[in-house]
Amino acid sequence: MDISHLYLEKDFVYVRMQGIIWAYSGLLNPSSLEDSSVVGLEKIYQDVNPDKPLIICFKGIERISGNDSLEIFLRNAKARERKISFINVNDELKKILIQNFQLAQIEDFKKSGNGFSIFSKDNFKEEVIIERVREMEKERLFASMNSSFRKLDVREKHFVSTSIIADGEFDAGEIISDPKYFMWICLLMVDELNKLKFELEEENKKSGILLYTELKLIAVSLRGSPFCSAIGLLSNIKYDVLDHLGPKHKLFDTEVLENVNRGILYIYIGDFAAGGTEIKIAKTYINLINCKLKYALVIGSLLKNEVFKNDFELISLIHLKEVRPEVNYELPVFNNLFEGRNQ
């Protein structure tokens, strides 16, 4: 099995356990660490630059269901004394992991409080780890975006879903077809979704009123659907997919809208946002069935997020101009449409 998409590498090797679970155990229980997933972690530990520290991110992991493989992995780690740092570990799992390193040198993270290192060196501290992890994930995001970009010739300049013309476009199909991009993009989108989910839960607590009956995701386009499905499974949030509400409006799945419960708060999941037309169409349909769409999560946006604040809150991993600042986008005025009109 090719494991090159499961880790990022610079001066250390970085993995996310949910990515390894996805590859080795599927997404039936993405928050549970099974023996099969630990086998994947052990393979990376043994085969991928063992002279470099290994950083293991536990975001989204809530329980350990298989202990045998984990105990073997931790026992081998103690024997080899390769530096390992665990980050984003909940308190319960942190206790379990630390107990297995009773004879090891442990450095508890003081600032974030949700990680620790074993066999630590003074020149490789918590602040350095967190900052470099952010850099590595952003680099993978940029690489994903660049892989999806293509130049347009004069005859193809119009976007599919809007009147905007450009000399280049980003094609999410290129990201979807490449595991080393698709997996990491989905994990980063889940991070943003979890932040939003936490904010909504806090808002519910403050108001003392349940602001929605259910939280669900929705996708309305061919390329948005794979992201919505993966993100829904990774975050354990139900989702609906409508084909094709946008960008080419040819709706087939009307029964999805007919059978939904009322009072649902939907979060739109998509690939890229240009003028926001697709999201606004989805919002209109959802409002008609007495549900709400107040948030949209996409990989990249042409416009700044605050442009859409009167219609919905847009969350994007990146702005398209950050990736390709040389690309020109225009919204032309079609004067020929008014030719022949009486003055």
Summary of the structure (lengths in Angstrom):
residues: 343
radius of gyration: 22.8
end to end distance: 70.2
largest distance: 88.9
contacts: 1077
relative contact order: 0.10
helix: 43%
strand: 20%
